[in-house]
Amino acid sequence: MVNKRVARAVVTMAKQLRREIVAEGVETIEQMSFLRDLGCDQLQGYLFSQPVGAAGLERMLREGKRLAVTGRQATLAP
């Protein structure tokens, strides 16, 4: 798959430059696993949460929300 080849190339280049790697737009467990296996340092996208404002983020942090991954689904859980 072309996208996987591009991702591998970008991650390889970033690692050689000793840069932190943030993958954006992660929507599936498969994408998350692939990107983690490549060595991405941070992941973000709809798999983890829809965009939230400052108040929503503060509430999530106060409630101790954590990402729970089960099977092929990810949900925010206390």
PDB file of N, CA, C and O in Angstrom:
ATOM      1  N   MET A   1       0.837  -1.176   0.000  1.00  0.00           N
ATOM      2  CA  MET A   1       0.000   0.000   0.000  1.00  0.00           C
ATOM      3  C   MET A   1       0.885   1.244   0.000  1.00  0.00           C
ATOM      4  O   MET A   1       1.837   1.336   0.776  1.00  0.00           O
ATOM      5  N   VAL A   2       0.575   2.179  -0.854  1.00  0.00           N
ATOM      6  CA  VAL A   2       1.382   3.388  -1.011  1.00  0.00           C
ATOM      7  C   VAL A   2       1.447   4.192   0.279  1.00  0.00           C
ATOM      8  O   VAL A   2       2.519   4.676   0.642  1.00  0.00           O
ATOM      9  N   ASN A   3       0.325   4.347   0.983  1.00  0.00           N
ATOM     10  CA  ASN A   3       0.317   5.137   2.209  1.00  0.00           C
ATOM     11  C   ASN A   3       1.260   4.559   3.263  1.00  0.00           C
ATOM     12  O   ASN A   3       1.915   5.306   3.990  1.00  0.00           O
ATOM     13  N   LYS A   4       1.327   3.237   3.345  1.00  0.00           N
ATOM     14  CA  LYS A   4       2.238   2.611   4.303  1.00  0.00           C
ATOM     15  C   LYS A   4       3.681   2.871   3.917  1.00  0.00           C
ATOM     16  O   LYS A   4       4.518   3.112   4.787  1.00  0.00           O
ATOM     17  N   ARG A   5       3.984   2.829   2.643  1.00  0.00           N
ATOM     18  CA  ARG A   5       5.353   3.106   2.194  1.00  0.00           C
ATOM     19  C   ARG A   5       5.740   4.549   2.499  1.00  0.00           C
ATOM     20  O   ARG A   5       6.859   4.820   2.935  1.00  0.00           O
ATOM     21  N   VAL A   6       4.814   5.465   2.269  1.00  0.00           N
ATOM     22  CA  VAL A   6       5.080   6.881   2.561  1.00  0.00           C
ATOM     23  C   VAL A   6       5.289   7.069   4.053  1.00  0.00           C
ATOM     24  O   VAL A   6       6.225   7.754   4.467  1.00  0.00           O
ATOM     25  N   ALA A   7       4.425   6.466   4.868  1.00  0.00           N
ATOM     26  CA  ALA A   7       4.559   6.582   6.321  1.00  0.00           C
ATOM     27  C   ALA A   7       5.907   6.036   6.786  1.00  0.00           C
ATOM     28  O   ALA A   7       6.587   6.661   7.599  1.00  0.00           O
ATOM     29  N   ARG A   8       6.290   4.876   6.271  1.00  0.00           N
ATOM     30  CA  ARG A   8       7.597   4.291   6.641  1.00  0.00           C
ATOM     31  C   ARG A   8       8.742   5.234   6.280  1.00  0.00           C
ATOM     32  O   ARG A   8       9.666   5.432   7.069  1.00  0.00           O
ATOM     33  N   ALA A   9       8.675   5.809   5.094  1.00  0.00           N
ATOM     34  CA  ALA A   9       9.737   6.712   4.640  1.00  0.00           C
ATOM     35  C   ALA A   9       9.821   7.961   5.516  1.00  0.00           C
ATOM     36  O   ALA A   9      10.913   8.394   5.885  1.00  0.00           O
ATOM     37  N   VAL A  10       8.669   8.534   5.844  1.00  0.00           N
ATOM     38  CA  VAL A  10       8.648   9.741   6.671  1.00  0.00           C
ATOM     39  C   VAL A  10       9.159   9.447   8.076  1.00  0.00           C
ATOM     40  O   VAL A  10       9.937  10.225   8.629  1.00  0.00           O
ATOM     41  N   VAL A  11       8.729   8.334   8.656  1.00  0.00           N
ATOM     42  CA  VAL A  11       9.169   7.971  10.003  1.00  0.00           C
ATOM     43  C   VAL A  11      10.668   7.677  10.004  1.00  0.00           C
ATOM     44  O   VAL A  11      11.379   8.100  10.915  1.00  0.00           O
ATOM     45  N   THR A  12      11.145   6.971   9.014  1.00  0.00           N
ATOM     46  CA  THR A  12      12.581   6.673   8.913  1.00  0.00           C
ATOM     47  C   THR A  12      13.392   7.958   8.832  1.00  0.00           C
ATOM     48  O   THR A  12      14.406   8.103   9.514  1.00  0.00           O
ATOM     49  N   MET A  13      12.943   8.891   7.994  1.00  0.00           N
ATOM     50  CA  MET A  13      13.645  10.166   7.852  1.00  0.00           C
ATOM     51  C   MET A  13      13.625  10.945   9.169  1.00  0.00           C
ATOM     52  O   MET A  13      14.648  11.491   9.582  1.00  0.00           O
ATOM     53  N   ALA A  14      12.468  10.998   9.824  1.00  0.00           N
ATOM     54  CA  ALA A  14      12.355  11.727  11.088  1.00  0.00           C
ATOM     55  C   ALA A  14      13.259  11.122  12.157  1.00  0.00           C
ATOM     56  O   ALA A  14      13.885  11.850  12.928  1.00  0.00           O
ATOM     57  N   LYS A  15      13.330   9.792  12.206  1.00  0.00           N
ATOM     58  CA  LYS A  15      14.204   9.130  13.184  1.00  0.00           C
ATOM     59  C   LYS A  15      15.667   9.467  12.910  1.00  0.00           C
ATOM     60  O   LYS A  15      16.436   9.714  13.839  1.00  0.00           O
ATOM     61  N   GLN A  16      16.048   9.474  11.633  1.00  0.00           N
ATOM     62  CA  GLN A  16      17.431   9.797  11.289  1.00  0.00           C
ATOM     63  C   GLN A  16      17.779  11.227  11.666  1.00  0.00           C
ATOM     64  O   GLN A  16      18.931  11.535  11.969  1.00  0.00           O
ATOM     65  N   LEU A  17      16.774  12.101  11.645  1.00  0.00           N
ATOM     66  CA  LEU A  17      16.972  13.501  12.029  1.00  0.00           C
ATOM     67  C   LEU A  17      16.763  13.725  13.523  1.00  0.00           C
ATOM     68  O   LEU A  17      16.845  14.850  14.015  1.00  0.00           O
ATOM     69  N   ARG A  18      16.489  12.619  14.241  1.00  0.00           N
ATOM     70  CA  ARG A  18      16.246  12.654  15.687  1.00  0.00           C
ATOM     71  C   ARG A  18      15.116  13.621  16.056  1.00  0.00           C
ATOM     72  O   ARG A  18      15.232  14.429  16.977  1.00  0.00           O
ATOM     73  N   ARG A  19      14.023  13.505  15.304  1.00  0.00           N
ATOM     74  CA  ARG A  19      12.843  14.332  15.545  1.00  0.00           C
ATOM     75  C   ARG A  19      11.761  13.510  16.221  1.00  0.00           C
ATOM     76  O   ARG A  19      11.681  12.296  16.032  1.00  0.00           O
ATOM     77  N   GLU A  20      10.932  14.174  17.006  1.00  0.00           N
ATOM     78  CA  GLU A  20       9.773  13.506  17.587  1.00  0.00           C
ATOM     79  C   GLU A  20       8.743  13.316  16.475  1.00  0.00           C
ATOM     80  O   GLU A  20       8.561  14.189  15.627  1.00  0.00           O
ATOM     81  N   ILE A  21       8.075  12.169  16.493  1.00  0.00           N
ATOM     82  CA  ILE A  21       7.143  11.819  15.423  1.00  0.00           C
ATOM     83  C   ILE A  21       5.724  11.812  15.969  1.00  0.00           C
ATOM     84  O   ILE A  21       5.396  11.032  16.863  1.00  0.00           O
ATOM     85  N   VAL A  22       4.887  12.686  15.425  1.00  0.00           N
ATOM     86  CA  VAL A  22       3.479  12.772  15.816  1.00  0.00           C
ATOM     87  C   VAL A  22       2.638  12.404  14.598  1.00  0.00           C
ATOM     88  O   VAL A  22       2.664  13.097  13.580  1.00  0.00           O
ATOM     89  N   ALA A  23       1.894  11.311  14.713  1.00  0.00           N
ATOM     90  CA  ALA A  23       1.015  10.872  13.629  1.00  0.00           C
ATOM     91  C   ALA A  23      -0.382  11.439  13.875  1.00  0.00           C
ATOM     92  O   ALA A  23      -0.965  11.230  14.938  1.00  0.00           O
ATOM     93  N   GLU A  24      -0.904  12.145  12.902  1.00  0.00           N
ATOM     94  CA  GLU A  24      -2.228  12.748  13.013  1.00  0.00           C
ATOM     95  C   GLU A  24      -3.223  11.994  12.147  1.00  0.00           C
ATOM     96  O   GLU A  24      -2.852  11.361  11.158  1.00  0.00           O
ATOM     97  N   GLY A  25      -4.485  12.070  12.528  1.00  0.00           N
ATOM     98  CA  GLY A  25      -5.543  11.478  11.713  1.00  0.00           C
ATOM     99  C   GLY A  25      -5.746   9.992  11.928  1.00  0.00           C
ATOM    100  O   GLY A  25      -6.261   9.309  11.043  1.00  0.00           O
ATOM    101  N   VAL A  26      -5.354   9.474  13.086  1.00  0.00           N
ATOM    102  CA  VAL A  26      -5.501   8.048  13.373  1.00  0.00           C
ATOM    103  C   VAL A  26      -6.980   7.760  13.653  1.00  0.00           C
ATOM    104  O   VAL A  26      -7.574   8.336  14.565  1.00  0.00           O
ATOM    105  N   GLU A  27      -7.556   6.870  12.863  1.00  0.00           N
ATOM    106  CA  GLU A  27      -8.988   6.580  12.980  1.00  0.00           C
ATOM    107  C   GLU A  27      -9.313   5.127  13.285  1.00  0.00           C
ATOM    108  O   GLU A  27     -10.441   4.824  13.675  1.00  0.00           O
ATOM    109  N   THR A  28      -8.360   4.221  13.118  1.00  0.00           N
ATOM    110  CA  THR A  28      -8.638   2.801  13.339  1.00  0.00           C
ATOM    111  C   THR A  28      -7.555   2.169  14.214  1.00  0.00           C
ATOM    112  O   THR A  28      -6.440   2.680  14.322  1.00  0.00           O
ATOM    113  N   ILE A  29      -7.913   1.052  14.831  1.00  0.00           N
ATOM    114  CA  ILE A  29      -6.955   0.287  15.634  1.00  0.00           C
ATOM    115  C   ILE A  29      -5.793  -0.170  14.756  1.00  0.00           C
ATOM    116  O   ILE A  29      -4.640  -0.166  15.187  1.00  0.00           O
ATOM    117  N   GLU A  30      -6.104  -0.563  13.527  1.00  0.00           N
ATOM    118  CA  GLU A  30      -5.055  -1.026  12.615  1.00  0.00           C
ATOM    119  C   GLU A  30      -4.046   0.083  12.345  1.00  0.00           C
ATOM    120  O   GLU A  30      -2.840  -0.163  12.344  1.00  0.00           O
ATOM    121  N   GLN A  31      -4.534   1.311  12.113  1.00  0.00           N
ATOM    122  CA  GLN A  31      -3.622   2.434  11.895  1.00  0.00           C
ATOM    123  C   GLN A  31      -2.780   2.682  13.137  1.00  0.00           C
ATOM    124  O   GLN A  31      -1.573   2.904  13.039  1.00  0.00           O
ATOM    125  N   MET A  32      -3.412   2.644  14.301  1.00  0.00           N
ATOM    126  CA  MET A  32      -2.699   2.862  15.548  1.00  0.00           C
ATOM    127  C   MET A  32      -1.582   1.837  15.715  1.00  0.00           C
ATOM    128  O   MET A  32      -0.448   2.203  16.027  1.00  0.00           O
ATOM    129  N   SER A  33      -1.890   0.566  15.512  1.00  0.00           N
ATOM    130  CA  SER A  33      -0.893  -0.500  15.658  1.00  0.00           C
ATOM    131  C   SER A  33       0.251  -0.328  14.671  1.00  0.00           C
ATOM    132  O   SER A  33       1.419  -0.451  15.040  1.00  0.00           O
ATOM    133  N   PHE A  34      -0.081  -0.045  13.422  1.00  0.00           N
ATOM    134  CA  PHE A  34       0.937   0.137  12.392  1.00  0.00           C
ATOM    135  C   PHE A  34       1.871   1.288  12.753  1.00  0.00           C
ATOM    136  O   PHE A  34       3.091   1.150  12.666  1.00  0.00           O
ATOM    137  N   LEU A  35       1.303   2.414  13.155  1.00  0.00           N
ATOM    138  CA  LEU A  35       2.107   3.598  13.458  1.00  0.00           C
ATOM    139  C   LEU A  35       2.940   3.412  14.721  1.00  0.00           C
ATOM    140  O   LEU A  35       4.075   3.884  14.792  1.00  0.00           O
ATOM    141  N   ARG A  36       2.384   2.729  15.716  1.00  0.00           N
ATOM    142  CA  ARG A  36       3.172   2.430  16.923  1.00  0.00           C
ATOM    143  C   ARG A  36       4.329   1.509  16.578  1.00  0.00           C
ATOM    144  O   ARG A  36       5.446   1.698  17.061  1.00  0.00           O
ATOM    145  N   ASP A  37       4.062   0.506  15.738  1.00  0.00           N
ATOM    146  CA  ASP A  37       5.126  -0.421  15.325  1.00  0.00           C
ATOM    147  C   ASP A  37       6.223   0.294  14.553  1.00  0.00           C
ATOM    148  O   ASP A  37       7.388  -0.097  14.622  1.00  0.00           O
ATOM    149  N   LEU A  38       5.858   1.343  13.817  1.00  0.00           N
ATOM    150  CA  LEU A  38       6.867   2.123  13.085  1.00  0.00           C
ATOM    151  C   LEU A  38       7.738   2.942  14.033  1.00  0.00           C
ATOM    152  O   LEU A  38       8.860   3.317  13.693  1.00  0.00           O
ATOM    153  N   GLY A  39       7.209   3.216  15.224  1.00  0.00           N
ATOM    154  CA  GLY A  39       7.974   3.987  16.199  1.00  0.00           C
ATOM    155  C   GLY A  39       7.513   5.416  16.385  1.00  0.00           C
ATOM    156  O   GLY A  39       8.277   6.255  16.863  1.00  0.00           O
ATOM    157  N   CYS A  40       6.267   5.711  16.013  1.00  0.00           N
ATOM    158  CA  CYS A  40       5.749   7.058  16.242  1.00  0.00           C
ATOM    159  C   CYS A  40       5.698   7.335  17.740  1.00  0.00           C
ATOM    160  O   CYS A  40       5.321   6.470  18.531  1.00  0.00           O
ATOM    161  N   ASP A  41       6.083   8.548  18.117  1.00  0.00           N
ATOM    162  CA  ASP A  41       6.125   8.918  19.526  1.00  0.00           C
ATOM    163  C   ASP A  41       4.747   9.290  20.071  1.00  0.00           C
ATOM    164  O   ASP A  41       4.426   8.983  21.219  1.00  0.00           O
ATOM    165  N   GLN A  42       3.953   9.939  19.263  1.00  0.00           N
ATOM    166  CA  GLN A  42       2.622  10.392  19.671  1.00  0.00           C
ATOM    167  C   GLN A  42       1.636  10.094  18.552  1.00  0.00           C
ATOM    168  O   GLN A  42       1.995  10.111  17.374  1.00  0.00           O
ATOM    169  N   LEU A  43       0.397   9.820  18.925  1.00  0.00           N
ATOM    170  CA  LEU A  43      -0.678   9.583  17.954  1.00  0.00           C
ATOM    171  C   LEU A  43      -1.871  10.437  18.344  1.00  0.00           C
ATOM    172  O   LEU A  43      -2.143  10.636  19.528  1.00  0.00           O
ATOM    173  N   GLN A  44      -2.578  10.937  17.350  1.00  0.00           N
ATOM    174  CA  GLN A  44      -3.806  11.664  17.635  1.00  0.00           C
ATOM    175  C   GLN A  44      -4.789  11.443  16.502  1.00  0.00           C
ATOM    176  O   GLN A  44      -4.400  11.167  15.368  1.00  0.00           O
ATOM    177  N   GLY A  45      -6.060  11.567  16.822  1.00  0.00           N
ATOM    178  CA  GLY A  45      -7.088  11.401  15.804  1.00  0.00           C
ATOM    179  C   GLY A  45      -8.404  10.984  16.427  1.00  0.00           C
ATOM    180  O   GLY A  45      -8.517  10.845  17.645  1.00  0.00           O
ATOM    181  N   TYR A  46      -9.392  10.788  15.577  1.00  0.00           N
ATOM    182  CA  TYR A  46     -10.742  10.459  16.026  1.00  0.00           C
ATOM    183  C   TYR A  46     -10.819   9.128  16.771  1.00  0.00           C
ATOM    184  O   TYR A  46     -11.770   8.908  17.521  1.00  0.00           O
ATOM    185  N   LEU A  47      -9.850   8.239  16.588  1.00  0.00           N
ATOM    186  CA  LEU A  47      -9.846   7.001  17.352  1.00  0.00           C
ATOM    187  C   LEU A  47      -9.827   7.300  18.849  1.00  0.00           C
ATOM    188  O   LEU A  47     -10.443   6.588  19.643  1.00  0.00           O
ATOM    189  N   PHE A  48      -9.123   8.348  19.219  1.00  0.00           N
ATOM    190  CA  PHE A  48      -8.940   8.691  20.621  1.00  0.00           C
ATOM    191  C   PHE A  48     -10.017   9.637  21.138  1.00  0.00           C
ATOM    192  O   PHE A  48     -10.497   9.478  22.261  1.00  0.00           O
ATOM    193  N   SER A  49     -10.397  10.614  20.331  1.00  0.00           N
ATOM    194  CA  SER A  49     -11.411  11.576  20.749  1.00  0.00           C
ATOM    195  C   SER A  49     -11.741  12.503  19.590  1.00  0.00           C
ATOM    196  O   SER A  49     -10.896  12.807  18.748  1.00  0.00           O
ATOM    197  N   GLN A  50     -12.982  12.940  19.570  1.00  0.00           N
ATOM    198  CA  GLN A  50     -13.335  14.018  18.657  1.00  0.00           C
ATOM    199  C   GLN A  50     -12.701  15.290  19.214  1.00  0.00           C
ATOM    200  O   GLN A  50     -12.348  15.337  20.392  1.00  0.00           O
ATOM    201  N   PRO A  51     -12.553  16.318  18.383  1.00  0.00           N
ATOM    202  CA  PRO A  51     -11.978  17.563  18.908  1.00  0.00           C
ATOM    203  C   PRO A  51     -12.806  18.086  20.083  1.00  0.00           C
ATOM    204  O   PRO A  51     -14.036  18.075  20.045  1.00  0.00           O
ATOM    205  N   VAL A  52     -12.113  18.542  21.122  1.00  0.00           N
ATOM    206  CA  VAL A  52     -12.786  19.123  22.287  1.00  0.00           C
ATOM    207  C   VAL A  52     -12.145  20.466  22.603  1.00  0.00           C
ATOM    208  O   VAL A  52     -10.963  20.685  22.336  1.00  0.00           O
ATOM    209  N   GLY A  53     -12.922  21.338  23.161  1.00  0.00           N
ATOM    210  CA  GLY A  53     -12.412  22.635  23.579  1.00  0.00           C
ATOM    211  C   GLY A  53     -11.667  22.525  24.887  1.00  0.00           C
ATOM    212  O   GLY A  53     -11.520  21.438  25.446  1.00  0.00           O
ATOM    213  N   ALA A  54     -11.194  23.669  25.372  1.00  0.00           N
ATOM    214  CA  ALA A  54     -10.414  23.697  26.612  1.00  0.00           C
ATOM    215  C   ALA A  54     -11.218  23.152  27.786  1.00  0.00           C
ATOM    216  O   ALA A  54     -10.692  22.389  28.597  1.00  0.00           O
ATOM    217  N   ALA A  55     -12.491  23.539  27.883  1.00  0.00           N
ATOM    218  CA  ALA A  55     -13.322  23.078  29.003  1.00  0.00           C
ATOM    219  C   ALA A  55     -13.519  21.562  28.940  1.00  0.00           C
ATOM    220  O   ALA A  55     -13.468  20.885  29.967  1.00  0.00           O
ATOM    221  N   GLY A  56     -13.742  21.033  27.742  1.00  0.00           N
ATOM    222  CA  GLY A  56     -13.918  19.593  27.585  1.00  0.00           C
ATOM    223  C   GLY A  56     -12.661  18.830  27.922  1.00  0.00           C
ATOM    224  O   GLY A  56     -12.725  17.775  28.554  1.00  0.00           O
ATOM    225  N   LEU A  57     -11.512  19.349  27.508  1.00  0.00           N
ATOM    226  CA  LEU A  57     -10.241  18.702  27.826  1.00  0.00           C
ATOM    227  C   LEU A  57      -9.987  18.736  29.330  1.00  0.00           C
ATOM    228  O   LEU A  57      -9.546  17.747  29.917  1.00  0.00           O
ATOM    229  N   GLU A  58     -10.268  19.879  29.945  1.00  0.00           N
ATOM    230  CA  GLU A  58     -10.087  19.986  31.393  1.00  0.00           C
ATOM    231  C   GLU A  58     -10.962  18.958  32.126  1.00  0.00           C
ATOM    232  O   GLU A  58     -10.512  18.319  33.077  1.00  0.00           O
ATOM    233  N   ARG A  59     -12.208  18.805  31.679  1.00  0.00           N
ATOM    234  CA  ARG A  59     -13.116  17.832  32.299  1.00  0.00           C
ATOM    235  C   ARG A  59     -12.585  16.409  32.126  1.00  0.00           C
ATOM    236  O   ARG A  59     -12.614  15.618  33.069  1.00  0.00           O
ATOM    237  N   MET A  60     -12.098  16.079  30.920  1.00  0.00           N
ATOM    238  CA  MET A  60     -11.569  14.736  30.675  1.00  0.00           C
ATOM    239  C   MET A  60     -10.373  14.451  31.582  1.00  0.00           C
ATOM    240  O   MET A  60     -10.260  13.360  32.140  1.00  0.00           O
ATOM    241  N   LEU A  61      -9.484  15.429  31.728  1.00  0.00           N
ATOM    242  CA  LEU A  61      -8.311  15.246  32.579  1.00  0.00           C
ATOM    243  C   LEU A  61      -8.706  15.121  34.042  1.00  0.00           C
ATOM    244  O   LEU A  61      -8.168  14.284  34.766  1.00  0.00           O
ATOM    245  N   ARG A  62      -9.656  15.960  34.482  1.00  0.00           N
ATOM    246  CA  ARG A  62     -10.115  15.907  35.863  1.00  0.00           C
ATOM    247  C   ARG A  62     -10.755  14.563  36.184  1.00  0.00           C
ATOM    248  O   ARG A  62     -10.605  14.044  37.290  1.00  0.00           O
ATOM    249  N   GLU A  63     -11.474  14.001  35.206  1.00  0.00           N
ATOM    250  CA  GLU A  63     -12.154  12.718  35.399  1.00  0.00           C
ATOM    251  C   GLU A  63     -11.207  11.535  35.218  1.00  0.00           C
ATOM    252  O   GLU A  63     -11.604  10.388  35.423  1.00  0.00           O
ATOM    253  N   GLY A  64      -9.965  11.804  34.835  1.00  0.00           N
ATOM    254  CA  GLY A  64      -8.982  10.734  34.670  1.00  0.00           C
ATOM    255  C   GLY A  64      -9.287   9.811  33.504  1.00  0.00           C
ATOM    256  O   GLY A  64      -9.008   8.614  33.571  1.00  0.00           O
ATOM    257  N   LYS A  65      -9.856  10.353  32.438  1.00  0.00           N
ATOM    258  CA  LYS A  65     -10.220   9.534  31.279  1.00  0.00           C
ATOM    259  C   LYS A  65      -8.980   8.889  30.678  1.00  0.00           C
ATOM    260  O   LYS A  65      -7.927   9.518  30.574  1.00  0.00           O
ATOM    261  N   ARG A  66      -9.117   7.633  30.285  1.00  0.00           N
ATOM    262  CA  ARG A  66      -8.039   6.873  29.642  1.00  0.00           C
ATOM    263  C   ARG A  66      -8.614   6.155  28.443  1.00  0.00           C
ATOM    264  O   ARG A  66      -9.802   5.832  28.417  1.00  0.00           O
ATOM    265  N   LEU A  67      -7.790   5.907  27.462  1.00  0.00           N
ATOM    266  CA  LEU A  67      -8.228   5.186  26.273  1.00  0.00           C
ATOM    267  C   LEU A  67      -8.213   3.692  26.560  1.00  0.00           C
ATOM    268  O   LEU A  67      -7.192   3.139  26.967  1.00  0.00           O
ATOM    269  N   ALA A  68      -9.344   3.049  26.349  1.00  0.00           N
ATOM    270  CA  ALA A  68      -9.438   1.601  26.506  1.00  0.00           C
ATOM    271  C   ALA A  68      -9.587   0.983  25.120  1.00  0.00           C
ATOM    272  O   ALA A  68     -10.532   1.295  24.395  1.00  0.00           O
ATOM    273  N   VAL A  69      -8.662   0.113  24.755  1.00  0.00           N
ATOM    274  CA  VAL A  69      -8.697  -0.541  23.455  1.00  0.00           C
ATOM    275  C   VAL A  69      -9.062  -1.998  23.678  1.00  0.00           C
ATOM    276  O   VAL A  69      -8.346  -2.740  24.350  1.00  0.00           O
ATOM    277  N   THR A  70     -10.199  -2.395  23.099  1.00  0.00           N
ATOM    278  CA  THR A  70     -10.644  -3.785  23.198  1.00  0.00           C
ATOM    279  C   THR A  70     -11.024  -4.271  21.813  1.00  0.00           C
ATOM    280  O   THR A  70     -11.879  -3.691  21.144  1.00  0.00           O
ATOM    281  N   GLY A  71     -10.377  -5.338  21.400  1.00  0.00           N
ATOM    282  CA  GLY A  71     -10.684  -5.874  20.073  1.00  0.00           C
ATOM    283  C   GLY A  71     -10.405  -4.852  18.987  1.00  0.00           C
ATOM    284  O   GLY A  71      -9.266  -4.427  18.791  1.00  0.00           O
ATOM    285  N   ARG A  72     -11.463  -4.464  18.284  1.00  0.00           N
ATOM    286  CA  ARG A  72     -11.326  -3.516  17.183  1.00  0.00           C
ATOM    287  C   ARG A  72     -11.967  -2.173  17.523  1.00  0.00           C
ATOM    288  O   ARG A  72     -12.330  -1.411  16.627  1.00  0.00           O
ATOM    289  N   GLN A  73     -12.108  -1.880  18.825  1.00  0.00           N
ATOM    290  CA  GLN A  73     -12.772  -0.656  19.245  1.00  0.00           C
ATOM    291  C   GLN A  73     -11.967   0.042  20.325  1.00  0.00           C
ATOM    292  O   GLN A  73     -11.361  -0.611  21.174  1.00  0.00           O
ATOM    293  N   ALA A  74     -11.959   1.361  20.294  1.00  0.00           N
ATOM    294  CA  ALA A  74     -11.294   2.158  21.325  1.00  0.00           C
ATOM    295  C   ALA A  74     -12.318   3.117  21.914  1.00  0.00           C
ATOM    296  O   ALA A  74     -13.060   3.770  21.180  1.00  0.00           O
ATOM    297  N   THR A  75     -12.355   3.200  23.234  1.00  0.00           N
ATOM    298  CA  THR A  75     -13.281   4.108  23.904  1.00  0.00           C
ATOM    299  C   THR A  75     -12.573   4.787  25.060  1.00  0.00           C
ATOM    300  O   THR A  75     -11.625   4.248  25.631  1.00  0.00           O
ATOM    301  N   LEU A  76     -13.049   5.983  25.399  1.00  0.00           N
ATOM    302  CA  LEU A  76     -12.526   6.674  26.572  1.00  0.00           C
ATOM    303  C   LEU A  76     -13.233   6.107  27.789  1.00  0.00           C
ATOM    304  O   LEU A  76     -14.461   6.037  27.834  1.00  0.00           O
ATOM    305  N   ALA A  77     -12.451   5.706  28.768  1.00  0.00           N
ATOM    306  CA  ALA A  77     -13.013   5.110  29.975  1.00  0.00           C
ATOM    307  C   ALA A  77     -12.391   5.788  31.192  1.00  0.00           C
ATOM    308  O   ALA A  77     -11.255   6.259  31.140  1.00  0.00           O
ATOM    309  N   PRO A  78     -13.150   5.833  32.292  1.00  0.00           N
ATOM    310  CA  PRO A  78     -12.587   6.417  33.526  1.00  0.00           C
ATOM    311  C   PRO A  78     -11.519   5.497  34.114  1.00  0.00           C
ATOM    312  O   PRO A  78     -10.932   5.814  35.149  1.00  0.00           O
TER     313      PRO A  78
END
